[in-house]
Amino acid sequence: MTTSRSAARILVDQLVIQGVTHVFCVPGESFLAVLDALHDTPEIELVTCRHEGAAAMMAEAHGKITGRPGVLFCSRGPGATNASSGLHVAFQDSTPMIMFIGQNPRPVLTREGFQEIDYRRTFAAQAKAVLQLDDAARTSEYLTRAFQLALSGRRGPVVIPIPEDMLEDRAEVKDGRRAQETLCGPTPSAVEHVRAALESAKRPLVMLGGSGWTEDGVKRFQAFAEASHLPVTASFRRQDLLDNRSSSYVGEIGLGVNPKLAARAQEADLLLVIGARLGEIGTNSYTIMDSPCPAQRLIHVYPGADEIGHVYQPETGIVSNPAQFVTALAQAGAVKGAWADWTEGARADFEAWTAPRQSPGPIQMCEIMRWIDQNMPADTIYTNGAGNFSVWLHRYHRYRGFGTQVAPICGSMGYGVPAALAAKLARPEATVICVAGDGDFQMTGTELATAVAHKLGVRILILNNGMLGTIRMHQERHYPGRVSGTQLADGNPDFTAFARSYGAYAERVERTEDFAAAFGRADAHDGPAVLEIMIDPEAITPAMTLSQIRQAARP
């Protein structure tokens, strides 16, 4: 199309071309022209959120689930800085996202006008690029470039400030094409090198992580790993890259890693890392390998060349999309080696680590997670934010399918609720369960209004122990008995009354045996539902009680 259009109309037309189905925002006067253009665009559903941080997390989660960039619009100044929490998730989690910011009008720029920020400086380290669009004639160019950049190499967010006055300028420009990831597959010699390295190993370990995977690639790799009897671990919060019931799956290297799995990673003679960035959490604080030259043979497969060798220098670095690499690896069939006992031992360690445990109080989360696993569909999507509460989900739930874990690798509180809403919008047919802590939920709990407005049947489990559990745990370890700032019980709301005030279904659960019936009632509700699960404060971790942590820390 080359007829004269406003920049706002050109922008929205490009979103349609890029296949955007949802736009997340908190409306602002600085992009009213875009809101007006969206009014006449039935292909895109506008999701009005209650806080820009939550809107950004919804856009990020949408990108995680669909593999296409999630789209956020926020207003200048406070709106943009509020949204930066979700931008940080997208950057650290390598998620494609486009963040549009309604910028000040061009005549006042550089004068520190009302709510003015130089976003090129502010977000330079939190995005792949900051592209301020000052010329209506370049709108389709900038949009096409942004989507292409968000999808290519190491995926991530792109920020586009759009001056308010520019959006009403008119121009005659051609539309762009739908952006596609610039795929970079492995060479045949690289695949043969990996196969030979595996066959010569005695204690191999494969680690999966990162973004850019496909359902087909995940299935192909699982068949290859099982046929080869290879032990496979997931990096932090990427547990859905291999069915956790598989005989090859040996656990996750993340926060609170199984010490036996961490030891096996150190003892391995070959580490084949596919898609993972090898950041702090996924390497157990950079302890599973020596830097810069690991003692283990390291083969690192990653879609961005700049990340290979960032901390650890591999024996072999392969620049490749992970799905393409595992497809090529699996095409030649299984590899053979003398590591069957090694794999079986690692799997046995995983089974022991995730065996149900008794915890203080009338609520037993291990039993609740077992009931959920036995009664929920395999394609159920689970979301969470950050806190000790998430260990009950990550350790005791078995992720069974690709795209069923939507969680912040960067460890952001408040992520679970907006992620659940984004998941239900992207996959309305799927069951979506959010597991949140009482502190975690209160970061973004007002998005229940968004869930009710869009009739989203998400199921939210609030694990209420009346404290900021993770910080309290660390507090007791370093300053035993000196509780400061981490208590929430006296100020917590009645979460059931809070949820009902928005029009959601809500119920409190105080005993394990009451959970199944309560969940059934919640699940029958046509809309969002909240179950407040009362956790004994002593049940701070599966391994140790709060009192035990305090006692162990005292001299």
C-alpha positions as CSV (number, residue, x, y, z in Angstrom):
1,M,0.0,0.0,0.0
2,T,1.4,3.4,-1.0
3,T,-1.5,5.8,-0.4
4,S,-1.0,8.6,2.0
5,R,-1.5,7.4,5.6
6,S,-0.8,8.8,9.1
7,A,2.3,7.3,10.8
8,A,0.0,5.8,13.4
9,R,-2.0,4.0,10.6
10,I,1.2,2.9,8.9
11,L,2.5,1.5,12.3
12,V,-0.7,-0.5,13.0
13,D,-0.8,-1.8,9.4
14,Q,2.7,-3.1,10.0
15,L,1.6,-4.9,13.2
16,V,-1.1,-6.7,11.2
17,I,1.5,-7.7,8.6
18,Q,3.7,-9.1,11.3
19,G,0.9,-11.3,12.5
20,V,0.3,-9.4,15.8
21,T,-2.9,-10.5,17.4
22,H,-2.7,-8.8,20.8
23,V,-1.4,-5.4,21.9
24,F,-0.8,-4.9,25.7
25,C,-0.9,-1.4,27.1
26,V,-1.9,1.2,29.7
27,P,-3.3,3.9,27.6
28,G,-1.5,7.3,27.4
29,E,-2.1,10.6,25.7
30,S,1.2,10.3,24.0
31,F,0.0,7.6,21.6
32,L,-3.7,8.4,21.2
33,A,-3.3,8.3,17.5
34,V,-2.2,4.6,17.7
35,L,-5.2,3.8,19.9
36,D,-7.5,5.4,17.3
37,A,-5.9,3.3,14.5
38,L,-6.4,0.2,16.6
39,H,-10.1,1.1,16.9
40,D,-10.4,0.3,13.2
41,T,-8.2,-2.9,13.3
42,P,-10.3,-5.9,14.2
43,E,-7.4,-8.2,13.6
44,I,-5.7,-7.0,16.8
45,E,-7.2,-7.3,20.3
46,L,-6.2,-4.3,22.6
47,V,-5.6,-5.5,26.1
48,T,-5.8,-2.7,28.6
49,C,-3.8,-3.4,31.7
50,R,-3.7,-1.8,35.2
51,H,0.0,-1.2,35.4
52,E,2.7,-0.9,32.8
53,G,5.0,-3.5,34.5
54,A,2.3,-6.1,34.2
55,A,1.5,-5.1,30.6
56,A,5.2,-5.5,29.8
57,M,5.2,-8.9,31.4
58,M,2.1,-9.9,29.5
59,A,3.8,-8.9,26.2
60,E,7.0,-10.8,27.2
61,A,5.0,-13.9,28.1
62,H,3.1,-13.7,24.8
63,G,6.5,-13.7,23.1
64,K,7.6,-16.8,25.1
65,I,4.5,-18.7,24.2
66,T,4.0,-17.8,20.5
67,G,7.7,-17.4,19.5
68,R,6.7,-14.1,17.8
69,P,7.4,-10.7,19.4
70,G,4.9,-9.6,22.0
71,V,3.9,-6.0,21.6
72,L,3.6,-3.4,24.4
73,F,2.6,0.3,24.2
74,C,3.3,2.5,27.2
75,S,3.4,6.2,27.9
76,R,6.5,8.3,28.4
77,G,8.4,8.9,31.6
78,P,6.7,7.0,34.5
79,G,4.9,4.7,32.1
80,A,8.1,3.6,30.4
81,T,10.0,3.2,33.7
82,N,7.2,1.2,35.1
83,A,7.4,-1.0,32.1
84,S,11.1,-1.5,32.4
85,S,10.6,-4.5,34.8
86,G,9.0,-6.5,32.0
87,L,11.7,-5.2,29.6
88,H,14.3,-6.6,31.9
89,V,12.6,-10.0,31.8
90,A,12.5,-10.0,28.0
91,F,16.2,-9.2,27.8
92,Q,17.5,-11.7,30.4
93,D,15.1,-14.4,29.2
94,S,16.0,-13.8,25.5
95,T,12.3,-13.3,24.5
96,P,11.3,-11.4,21.4
97,M,9.3,-8.2,22.3
98,I,8.6,-4.8,20.9
99,M,8.2,-2.0,23.4
100,F,6.7,1.2,21.9
101,I,6.9,4.3,24.1
102,G,4.8,7.4,23.5
103,Q,7.6,10.1,23.4
104,N,7.3,13.8,23.9
105,P,6.6,15.9,20.8
106,R,9.6,16.6,18.7
107,P,9.7,20.4,19.3
108,V,10.3,20.0,23.1
109,L,12.8,17.2,22.9
110,T,16.2,17.7,24.6
111,R,14.8,20.4,26.8
112,E,13.8,18.0,29.6
113,G,10.2,18.5,28.8
114,F,7.3,17.0,30.8
115,Q,8.2,13.4,31.6
116,E,11.0,13.5,29.0
117,I,13.6,10.7,29.1
118,D,16.4,9.9,26.6
119,Y,15.4,6.3,26.0
120,R,18.5,5.6,23.9
121,R,20.6,6.1,27.1
122,T,18.1,4.7,29.6
123,F,17.4,1.4,27.9
124,A,20.6,0.8,25.9
125,A,21.7,-2.0,28.2
126,Q,18.2,-3.6,28.5
127,A,17.3,-4.0,24.8
128,K,18.8,-5.2,21.6
129,A,18.3,-1.8,20.1
130,V,16.5,1.5,20.9
131,L,15.2,2.9,17.6
132,Q,13.5,6.3,18.0
133,L,11.1,6.8,15.1
134,D,11.2,10.6,14.2
135,D,10.1,10.4,10.5
136,A,6.7,9.0,9.4
137,A,8.2,8.1,6.0
138,R,10.4,5.5,7.8
139,T,7.7,3.8,9.9
140,S,7.5,0.6,7.9
141,E,11.3,0.4,7.7
142,Y,11.7,0.8,11.5
143,L,8.9,-1.7,12.3
144,T,10.2,-4.3,9.9
145,R,13.8,-3.9,11.3
146,A,12.6,-4.1,14.9
147,F,10.7,-7.4,14.4
148,Q,13.6,-8.9,12.4
149,L,16.1,-7.9,15.1
150,A,13.9,-9.2,17.9
151,L,13.7,-12.6,16.3
152,S,17.3,-13.0,15.0
153,G,20.4,-14.4,16.8
154,R,19.9,-14.2,20.5
155,R,16.3,-13.2,20.7
156,G,15.3,-10.2,22.7
157,P,13.4,-6.9,23.1
158,V,13.6,-3.8,20.9
159,V,12.4,-0.4,22.1
160,I,10.8,2.2,19.8
161,P,10.1,5.6,21.2
162,I,7.5,7.4,19.0
163,P,7.1,11.2,19.3
164,E,3.5,12.1,19.9
165,D,3.3,14.7,17.1
166,M,5.0,12.4,14.5
167,L,2.2,9.9,14.8
168,E,-0.2,12.3,13.0
169,D,2.2,13.1,10.1
170,R,1.2,11.6,6.8
171,A,3.5,9.8,4.3
172,E,3.3,7.5,1.3
173,V,5.4,4.4,2.1
174,K,5.4,0.8,1.1
175,D,4.5,-1.9,3.7
176,G,7.2,-4.2,4.9
177,R,7.1,-8.0,4.8
178,R,6.5,-10.4,7.8
179,A,9.8,-10.8,9.6
180,Q,11.3,-14.2,9.8
181,E,14.1,-15.5,12.0
182,T,17.4,-15.5,10.1
183,L,18.1,-19.2,10.6
184,C,21.6,-20.4,10.9
185,G,21.9,-24.2,11.0
186,P,24.9,-26.4,11.7
187,T,27.3,-27.6,9.0
188,P,27.4,-31.4,8.4
189,S,30.9,-31.5,9.7
190,A,29.8,-29.7,13.0
191,V,27.1,-32.3,13.5
192,E,29.5,-35.2,12.9
193,H,32.0,-33.6,15.3
194,V,29.3,-33.5,18.0
195,R,28.3,-37.1,17.4
196,A,31.9,-38.3,17.5
197,A,32.5,-36.4,20.8
198,L,29.4,-38.0,22.3
199,E,30.4,-41.5,21.3
200,S,33.9,-41.1,22.8
201,A,32.6,-39.7,26.1
202,K,32.1,-41.8,29.2
203,R,30.2,-39.3,31.3
204,P,28.3,-37.0,28.9
205,L,25.7,-34.5,30.0
206,V,23.4,-32.5,27.7
207,M,22.0,-29.2,28.8
208,L,19.0,-27.6,27.1
209,G,17.9,-24.0,27.4
210,G,17.3,-20.7,25.7
211,S,14.7,-19.6,23.2
212,G,14.1,-20.4,19.6
213,W,12.9,-24.0,20.1
214,T,9.9,-25.6,18.3
215,E,7.6,-28.4,19.3
216,D,8.9,-30.6,16.5
217,G,12.5,-29.9,17.5
218,V,11.7,-30.8,21.1
219,K,10.0,-34.1,20.0
220,R,12.9,-35.1,17.7
221,F,15.5,-34.4,20.4
222,Q,13.6,-36.4,23.0
223,A,13.5,-39.4,20.6
224,F,17.2,-39.0,19.9
225,A,18.2,-38.7,23.6
226,E,16.1,-41.7,24.7
227,A,17.4,-43.9,21.8
228,S,20.9,-42.8,22.8
229,H,20.4,-43.2,26.5
230,L,21.8,-39.8,27.1
231,P,21.3,-37.9,30.4
232,V,19.7,-34.5,29.7
233,T,19.3,-31.5,32.1
234,A,17.4,-28.3,31.6
235,S,18.7,-24.9,32.4
236,F,16.8,-22.6,34.9
237,R,13.1,-22.6,34.1
238,R,13.4,-24.3,30.8
239,Q,12.1,-27.7,32.1
240,D,9.5,-28.0,29.4
241,L,12.2,-28.7,26.8
242,L,12.1,-32.4,27.6
243,D,9.2,-34.4,29.1
244,N,10.2,-34.8,32.7
245,R,8.8,-38.3,32.7
246,S,11.5,-39.3,30.1
247,S,14.2,-41.8,31.3
248,S,16.7,-39.3,29.9
249,Y,15.6,-36.3,32.0
250,V,17.8,-35.8,35.1
251,G,16.6,-32.5,36.4
252,E,17.2,-28.7,36.3
253,I,20.3,-26.7,37.0
254,G,18.8,-23.7,38.6
255,L,18.2,-22.1,41.9
256,G,18.4,-24.7,44.6
257,V,19.9,-27.3,42.3
258,N,20.1,-30.9,43.4
259,P,23.7,-31.1,44.8
260,K,24.1,-34.5,43.1
261,L,23.2,-33.1,39.7
262,A,25.6,-30.2,40.2
263,A,28.3,-32.7,41.1
264,R,27.6,-34.7,38.0
265,A,27.9,-31.6,35.8
266,Q,31.4,-31.1,37.4
267,E,32.3,-34.7,36.9
268,A,31.1,-34.9,33.3
269,D,33.8,-35.4,30.7
270,L,31.6,-33.8,28.0
271,L,29.0,-31.0,28.3
272,L,26.9,-30.5,25.2
273,V,25.0,-27.2,25.8
274,I,22.2,-26.5,23.3
275,G,20.5,-23.1,23.4
276,A,21.4,-22.1,26.9
277,R,23.3,-18.9,27.6
278,L,25.4,-20.4,30.5
279,G,24.5,-17.5,32.8
280,E,24.9,-17.4,36.6
281,I,21.8,-19.4,37.7
282,G,22.2,-22.0,35.0
283,T,25.8,-22.8,36.0
284,N,25.2,-22.8,39.8
285,S,26.9,-19.4,40.2
286,Y,29.6,-20.3,37.7
287,T,30.7,-23.3,39.7
288,I,30.0,-26.3,37.4
289,M,32.9,-25.3,35.1
290,D,36.2,-23.4,35.5
291,S,36.4,-20.1,33.7
292,P,37.6,-19.4,31.1
293,C,38.7,-22.9,30.2
294,P,36.5,-25.7,31.6
295,A,38.0,-29.0,32.6
296,Q,35.2,-30.7,30.8
297,R,35.0,-30.8,27.0
298,L,32.4,-28.1,26.3
299,I,30.5,-27.9,23.1
300,H,28.2,-24.8,23.0
301,V,25.4,-24.5,20.5
302,Y,23.9,-21.0,20.5
303,P,22.1,-18.8,18.0
304,G,24.2,-15.7,18.7
305,A,27.9,-15.8,18.0
306,D,28.7,-13.1,20.6
307,E,27.5,-15.3,23.5
308,I,29.7,-18.2,22.7
309,G,32.8,-17.9,24.8
310,H,31.3,-15.0,26.8
311,V,32.3,-16.7,30.1
312,Y,33.4,-20.2,29.1
313,Q,35.6,-20.9,26.1
314,P,34.2,-24.0,24.4
315,E,36.2,-26.6,22.7
316,T,33.7,-26.2,19.9
317,G,31.3,-23.4,19.4
318,I,28.4,-23.8,16.9
319,V,26.3,-20.9,15.8
320,S,22.8,-22.4,15.3
321,N,19.2,-22.1,16.1
322,P,18.7,-24.9,18.7
323,A,15.7,-26.5,16.9
324,Q,17.7,-26.7,13.7
325,F,20.7,-28.2,15.4
326,V,18.8,-30.9,17.2
327,T,16.9,-31.8,14.1
328,A,20.2,-32.3,12.2
329,L,21.7,-34.2,15.1
330,A,18.7,-36.6,15.3
331,Q,18.6,-37.2,11.5
332,A,21.5,-39.6,11.6
333,G,20.0,-41.8,14.4
334,A,21.1,-42.6,17.9
335,V,24.7,-42.4,19.1
336,K,26.2,-45.3,21.1
337,G,28.4,-45.2,24.1
338,A,29.2,-46.8,27.5
339,W,27.3,-44.4,29.6
340,A,24.1,-46.3,30.4
341,D,24.9,-46.7,34.2
342,W,25.8,-43.0,34.3
343,T,22.4,-42.0,32.9
344,E,20.5,-44.4,35.1
345,G,22.3,-43.1,38.2
346,A,21.5,-39.5,37.2
347,R,17.8,-40.4,36.7
348,A,17.7,-42.1,40.1
349,D,19.2,-39.0,41.7
350,F,16.4,-37.0,40.1
351,E,13.7,-39.3,41.3
352,A,15.0,-39.2,44.9
353,W,15.4,-35.4,44.8
354,T,11.7,-35.0,43.7
355,A,10.2,-37.7,46.0
356,P,7.3,-36.2,48.1
357,R,8.3,-34.9,51.5
358,Q,6.3,-34.2,54.6
359,S,6.3,-30.5,55.6
360,P,4.9,-28.7,58.7
361,G,1.2,-27.8,58.8
362,P,-2.1,-29.2,57.5
363,I,-1.2,-28.2,53.9
364,Q,1.1,-30.6,52.1
365,M,2.1,-29.0,48.8
366,C,3.8,-32.2,47.5
367,E,0.4,-34.0,47.7
368,I,-1.4,-31.0,46.0
369,M,1.2,-31.0,43.2
370,R,0.8,-34.7,42.7
371,W,-3.0,-34.3,42.5
372,I,-2.6,-31.5,39.9
373,D,-0.3,-33.7,37.8
374,Q,-2.7,-36.6,38.0
375,N,-5.8,-34.5,37.1
376,M,-4.7,-31.7,34.7
377,P,-4.2,-32.1,31.0
378,A,-0.6,-32.6,29.7
379,D,-0.7,-29.3,27.8
380,T,-1.6,-27.3,30.9
381,I,0.4,-24.1,31.1
382,Y,2.0,-23.2,34.4
383,T,3.1,-19.7,35.3
384,N,4.8,-18.3,38.3
385,G,6.8,-15.3,39.6
386,A,9.6,-15.4,42.1
387,G,9.8,-16.7,45.6
388,N,10.4,-19.8,47.6
389,F,6.8,-20.9,46.9
390,S,7.9,-21.7,43.3
391,V,10.0,-24.7,44.5
392,W,6.8,-26.7,45.0
393,L,5.9,-26.3,41.4
394,H,9.4,-26.6,39.8
395,R,10.6,-29.5,41.9
396,Y,7.4,-31.6,42.3
397,H,5.5,-31.0,39.1
398,R,6.4,-33.0,36.0
399,Y,6.4,-30.7,32.9
400,R,5.2,-32.9,30.1
401,G,5.0,-30.7,27.0
402,F,6.8,-27.9,25.2
403,G,5.4,-24.5,26.0
404,T,3.9,-25.4,29.3
405,Q,6.4,-23.6,31.6
406,V,6.1,-19.8,31.5
407,A,8.4,-18.4,34.2
408,P,10.9,-15.6,34.5
409,I,14.5,-16.7,34.2
410,C,15.5,-13.3,35.5
411,G,13.6,-14.0,38.8
412,S,11.1,-11.2,38.7
413,M,8.4,-11.1,41.3
414,G,4.8,-10.5,40.1
415,Y,5.3,-12.3,36.8
416,G,2.9,-15.2,37.2
417,V,-0.4,-13.4,37.1
418,P,0.2,-11.3,33.9
419,A,1.9,-14.3,32.3
420,A,-1.2,-16.4,33.0
421,L,-3.4,-13.9,31.3
422,A,-1.1,-13.7,28.3
423,A,-1.1,-17.5,28.1
424,K,-4.8,-17.7,28.1
425,L,-5.1,-15.1,25.4
426,A,-2.6,-16.8,23.2
427,R,-3.9,-20.4,23.8
428,P,-7.5,-20.0,25.0
429,E,-8.2,-23.7,24.8
430,A,-5.4,-24.6,27.3
431,T,-5.8,-24.9,31.0
432,V,-3.7,-22.2,32.6
433,I,-2.6,-22.4,36.3
434,C,-0.6,-19.6,38.0
435,V,1.2,-20.4,41.2
436,A,2.0,-17.3,43.3
437,G,3.2,-16.3,46.7
438,D,1.3,-13.8,48.8
439,G,4.0,-11.2,48.3
440,D,4.5,-12.1,44.7
441,F,0.7,-11.9,43.9
442,Q,0.4,-8.4,45.4
443,M,2.9,-7.1,42.9
444,T,0.4,-7.5,40.0
445,G,-2.8,-8.8,41.6
446,T,-4.8,-5.9,40.3
447,E,-4.6,-7.5,36.8
448,L,-7.5,-9.6,38.0
449,A,-9.5,-6.6,36.6
450,T,-8.0,-7.3,33.2
451,A,-8.7,-11.1,33.5
452,V,-12.4,-10.3,34.4
453,A,-12.7,-7.8,31.6
454,H,-11.5,-10.3,29.0
455,K,-13.3,-13.3,30.6
456,L,-10.0,-15.2,31.0
457,G,-10.5,-18.5,32.9
458,V,-7.1,-18.6,34.6
459,R,-6.7,-20.5,37.9
460,I,-4.5,-18.7,40.4
461,L,-3.1,-20.5,43.5
462,I,-1.9,-18.1,46.1
463,L,0.5,-19.8,48.6
464,N,0.1,-17.6,51.6
465,N,2.6,-17.9,54.4
466,G,2.4,-14.3,55.5
467,M,6.0,-13.4,54.6
468,L,8.4,-12.7,51.8
469,G,9.7,-16.2,52.1
470,T,12.9,-16.1,50.0
471,I,14.2,-13.0,51.7
472,R,13.2,-14.3,55.2
473,M,15.1,-17.5,54.5
474,H,18.2,-15.6,53.6
475,Q,17.6,-13.3,56.6
476,E,17.5,-16.2,59.0
477,R,20.7,-17.6,57.5
478,H,22.6,-14.4,57.9
479,Y,20.9,-12.7,60.9
480,P,19.0,-15.5,62.7
481,G,16.1,-14.3,64.8
482,R,16.4,-10.7,63.7
483,V,13.3,-10.4,61.5
484,S,13.1,-7.0,59.8
485,G,10.9,-6.0,56.9
486,T,9.9,-9.5,55.7
487,Q,6.7,-10.0,57.6
488,L,3.5,-9.6,55.6
489,A,0.8,-11.3,57.7
490,D,-0.3,-8.2,59.5
491,G,-0.8,-6.2,56.4
492,N,-2.0,-8.9,53.9
493,P,-5.5,-8.5,52.6
494,D,-8.2,-11.1,52.7
495,F,-7.2,-12.5,49.3
496,T,-10.6,-14.2,48.8
497,A,-12.5,-11.0,49.4
498,F,-10.0,-9.1,47.2
499,A,-10.5,-11.5,44.3
500,R,-14.3,-11.5,44.7
501,S,-14.3,-7.7,44.6
502,Y,-13.1,-7.9,41.0
503,G,-15.7,-10.5,40.1
504,A,-13.4,-13.5,40.3
505,Y,-14.3,-16.8,42.0
506,A,-12.3,-17.2,45.3
507,E,-12.0,-19.7,48.1
508,R,-9.6,-20.4,50.9
509,V,-8.0,-23.8,51.4
510,E,-6.6,-24.7,54.8
511,R,-6.3,-28.5,54.6
512,T,-4.8,-30.7,51.9
513,E,-7.8,-32.9,51.7
514,D,-10.0,-29.9,50.8
515,F,-8.0,-28.9,47.8
516,A,-9.4,-31.2,45.1
517,A,-13.0,-30.2,45.7
518,A,-12.1,-26.5,46.0
519,F,-10.2,-26.7,42.7
520,G,-13.2,-28.4,41.1
521,R,-15.5,-25.5,42.1
522,A,-12.9,-22.9,41.0
523,D,-12.4,-24.7,37.6
524,A,-16.2,-24.7,37.0
525,H,-16.3,-20.9,37.1
526,D,-16.5,-19.1,33.8
527,G,-13.8,-16.6,34.4
528,P,-10.7,-16.1,36.7
529,A,-10.6,-18.1,39.9
530,V,-8.4,-17.7,43.0
531,L,-7.6,-20.3,45.6
532,E,-5.8,-19.0,48.7
533,I,-3.8,-21.9,50.2
534,M,-2.7,-21.3,53.7
535,I,0.9,-22.4,54.2
536,D,2.5,-23.0,57.6
537,P,5.3,-20.3,57.9
538,E,7.6,-23.1,59.0
539,A,7.3,-24.8,55.6
540,I,9.8,-22.4,54.1
541,T,11.6,-25.0,51.9
542,P,11.1,-28.7,51.3
543,A,14.4,-29.6,53.0
544,M,14.4,-27.4,56.1
545,T,11.9,-25.6,58.3
546,L,12.3,-21.9,59.2
547,S,13.3,-22.9,62.7
548,Q,15.9,-25.3,61.5
549,I,17.4,-22.7,59.2
550,R,17.6,-20.3,62.1
551,Q,19.1,-22.8,64.5
552,A,21.7,-23.9,62.0
553,A,22.8,-20.3,61.5
554,R,23.3,-19.6,65.2
555,P,26.9,-20.1,66.6
